[in-house]
Amino acid sequence: MSDSVKKYFEDMIPEAGHFGNNAREIPKRMYIWVLDFGTGEVYRYDTWNPDTEACEEFLDNAGHKVQNCEWMVTKNKDVNF
C-alpha cells in the first residue's frame, strides 16, 4: 500500500471517545469495490467514509483512473454468487 493510501486510511479512522455523555459512535467499516477496466482487475478497499468525493480522491491516490472504473461502497466484505 502506498504512503498516500496508508495516510488516507489513518485519517479516516476515528479517534476513540470516552464513555458516558462524551461517547462517540464509531462508524462501521464499509468496503469500496472497484472494477478497473484499465487493469481488468477487481479491487476491494476498507473505508469508514462512503462520501463520493472522498472515495474518488482515495481511488485516484491509489492509482486508479476513476473515469475508467466502476465502483461502489457496500457493507459486504465478500463477493456472493
C-alpha positions, 0 to 999 in steps of 0.5 A: 500500500502506498504512503498516500493510501496508508495516510488516507486510511489513518485519517479516516479512522476515528479517534476513540471517545470516552464513555458516558455523555462524551461517547462517540459512535464509531462508524462501521467499516464499509468496503469500496469495490472497484472494477478497473477496466484499465487493469481488468482487475477487481479491487476491494478497499476498507473505508469508514467514509462512503462520501463520493468525493472522498472515495474518488480522491482515495481511488485516484491516490491509489492509482486508479483512473476513476473515469475508467472504473466502476465502483461502489461502497457496500457493507459486504466484505465478500463477493456472493454468487 
